[in-house]
């Protein structure tokens, strides 16, 4: 109705005023169908199809666009229609406190040393991934000694983050609001360790959160289960050992396009929400997971909705 009031004769004119990165986002199809039905039969234009986001190589999450609350009310499924919401922890439920810059520098230096001294063959097709890729993924490619050193780095960074642990603004209110819908479950999916999630749950309880999470999947929860950005942990949560629901009835919420949004889109969730904190939250070089093509990876980095803070979701739902 709002769109019709402003563009009663030419809905296409309204569509073309939307920024190109948003129009090119195939994951906004739901809102396009709902509000731009006249465009439903029209494919993306050549300009929209050819748009390619810029991929950053380090630092903060390189979302293809960062425009708060674009099409949010229409693109997010009504919460009453959901089976569950999966949350990232660090930078999402919690305020950012992980020193990603230190972690990248330390772990990548271990990897470079192993390539330079011949421990890791420089001719390997995985060398690029080892030198600049996701720190959790590259850890498994290192020598036993290298893995031990990398794990010490992870432990040091995560220990320091506990000392400054603080719930994100609106986190407790949002979690309690979701609990007002008894059929909607909550999960935590994090690349951190399970013990840190337990500390977070105690903190949330002290701040007024009514209960804990229905499922927690950390990197050490299920042996052999791949971490984000692989879709495996989301499919595990939605599978027989978890909620036993269709991923299309689940929303993934996180602060990292490369991890949370990619994992959600690869898993086929109903919507992905990016919390654009503006903080350095990148644990690697923006290199696609194994067996995922760069073109597909770039598309998978598009969230359904981008917001600047977690508490915005209460008003959208």
N, C-alpha and C positions, 0 to 999 in steps of 0.2 A: 504494500500500500504506500509506503514511504517513497519507494522508487517510482511508482506510478505518478505520485503527486508532483515529483520534480521532472520526470521525463514521460509525460503522458503520450507522446507521439512517437518517440524514437528511443526505445530501450537500448538499442545498440550504441547510441551516443553515450549513454551512461557507462556501459561496459568498457568503452575505449578510454574513458577518463581514469580508469583504475590503473595503477602502475604496472608496467610490463612484467616484472617478476611475479606479481600476484596473478595476473591474467594467465601467465605461463604455467602456474602451479596446478598440475593435474589433480592434486589432492584437495582442491577446492571445488571439485565437481558437485558435491552435495549442495553447496550454496548456489552454484551456477544453475543447477536444475530447479532449485526452489524459487529463486528470485529472478532468474533470467531465462524463463522457459522458452522465450522466443528464440533464444540462441541454442537451445538444446540440440537441434538438428545440425547446427553449424559447427564444423570442426575448428580447432585452434587455427588462427591465421599463420601464414608462413613466418611472420615475425615472432609470433608467440612460440611456435614450434622450435625455432632456431635459437631462442634465448638460452644462454648458458650462464649459470651463476659463477661468481668468482670463488675459487677454492683457496682458502688461506692455508699456509703451511705450518703455522704455530700460533700460540696465543689463544684468544677466546674462541668459542665455538663459532664456526663460519657458516651461520645460517644464510641461505640464499637471499633472504630479505629480512628485515627487522622493522616491521610496521605493526605497532601494538594494536591488538584487538581487531584485525582485519576480518570482516565477515563472521566474527566469533559467534554471535547468537544463533546464526543459521547453520554454521558448519559443525558445531558441536551437537551430537545427539542429545536429546533431553535426558537428564540424569535418571529420570524414572524409567527410561527404556533400557538402561544399561544393566549388565550383570556385574561389572566391576571397573575399578579405576586402579591403574598401576602407576605408582609414583617412583621416580628416582629419589635418592636421599640427599646427597651433598649438592648444594646449590638449588635444591627444589624444596623439599620439606625443611631442610636446614639452610641457613645462610651460608654462602660460599666461605670455606675455610681451608680447603685443600690447596697446598702450594704446588700447583701443576707445573709451573715454570721450573722449579727445582727438580721435581720428579722427572720431567722430560730430559733435562740436561744431564742428570746423574745416570739415568738408565741408558740413554742414547750413547753416552760416553763409554759405558761398559760394552755396548754393542760394537762401537767403532774400534775399540781396543782389540776385540776378538777378531774383527775382520783384518785389522792391520797386522796382528801377530800370527795370522793363519789359523787360529782356532776355528773361526767361521770362514768357509771358503768364499773368497771374493767373487768367484764366478757363479755363485748360486743365484737363481732367479729371485730368491727372497732377500738378497742383500739390501736392496732399497728399502724394503719393509723393516729390516733389522736396523738400518742406519737412521731412519726417520719415522718409523711407523708407530702404531699404538703400543704403548709400553707393556700392557698386559699380554698382548698377542706376541710381541717379539720376545718376551721373556722365555717362552717355551722353546724358542729356537736357540737360545744360548747354551753354553756348556753348563755342566753341573755347578762349577764355580761361579760362572756368570749369573746363573739363576739365583744362587744363594745371595750374591751381592745385590741383585735387583730386588729381591724380596726384603732385604734389610732396608733398602730405600723406601719401599712401599710402607713397611712397618713404621719407620721414622716419621714419614709424612702423615700417616693416619693417626699416629699417637699424638702428634702436635695438634692435629685438627680437633681432637677430642677436648683439649684444654680450652678451646675457644668455641665449642659447640653451642649453637643458639638456633632455636626454631625460626624459620622464615616468617616474615610478617603475614599474618592471616592464616598460617598453617593449621593451628589448632581450631580456629573457627571453621575452616574448610572441611577438615576431617570430621568434626562434630556435625556439620551440615550434611555431609554424605551419610553419616550414620542415621540421619532422620529418614532415610530411605532404606528400610530393613532388608530389601532384596539386593542392594548394591554392596558388593564387597570391596575391600581395600587391600592392596598389596604394596610391598616395597621391593623394588628391583635395583640393586646397587652393585657396582664393581668394588665396593669396599668389603670389609669382612663382617661376618654375622655378629660377632661380639660388639662391634661398634653400633650396629642397628639396635641391639638390646639396650645399650646406653642411651641411644636416642629415644627409644620407647619410654624409658623411665623418665627422661627429661620432659617429654611431651605430656606424660601423665601428671607430673608435678605442675605443668602449666595449664592443666584443665582438660586435656584430651580424654574423652570418655573411655576409650579402650585401645588395645593394640591393633596391629595389622593382622588380617586373616592369613596372609602368606608372606613370608620373607624369603627372598632369594638373593643371597650375597654370592660373591665369587667362590666362597668356600662352603656353601650350603649343600650343593649336590655335586659330588665328585664327577669330573669328566664333562660337566655341563658347560658349554661355551658361554662366554660373557657377552654383553652388549659390545658392539653393534650387531652381533649375530641375533637372529630372531629366536633362537633356541630357548632362552629363559622365559620369554613371553609365552611361547607355545607350551612350555612346561607348566606355567601358572594356569593357562587356560585348559590344559589337558586333563587326562584321567587322574593323574596324581595331584591335581590342583582343583580348580573350580569346575572343570568339565563343562566349559562353555565355548561357544563360537567366538573367536577373537574379534569378529565384527561387532560384537556387543560389549567391547572393552575399549577404554581410552587409555593411552599412554601419555604421562605428563613428565617432562624433564627439562633440564636447562642446557642440554648439549645436542645440537643437530646431528653431529657425527655419531653419537652413541644412542641417545634416547629416541630421536626421531627416526633414524635409519632402522633401528631395531623394531620399532613399532610398525613402520611401513612395510618392512620385509615380512613381518608376522601377519600383516593384513588386519590390523586393528581398525576399529570404526573411526577413530580420529587420533591425531597426535597433537599435543600441546607443547609448544616451546616457551619456556620461561626465559626471556631474554634479559639476563641480569647485567650484561655488559662486563662480566668478570672473565678472567682467564680460566677456562674450564676444559681446555683441550689436553687430552692425555696422549696425543700422537700427532702425526703429520697430515691428517686428513686423507690417508691412503685407504682405499676400499678394503673390506674384509676379503679374505681369500674366496675365490669362486664367484665374486661379484664384479661385474664390469664397471669401469669408471663412469660410463654414461648412465648406467642404472643407479649407481651410487649417488651421482649428482642429483638425480630425480628423487631418490629416497630421502634426501636431506630436506625436502620441503615439508614443513609442518602443516597441519590443517589450520591451526590457529597459533598466532604469536602474541604473547602478552608480556608486559614489563614486570609483573609481579604476581605471585601465586594468588593473592587475595582477590584478584580480578575475576577468578573463576566462580566465586560465589554468586556474583551478579549475573554471570552468563548462564548459570544453571538454575 
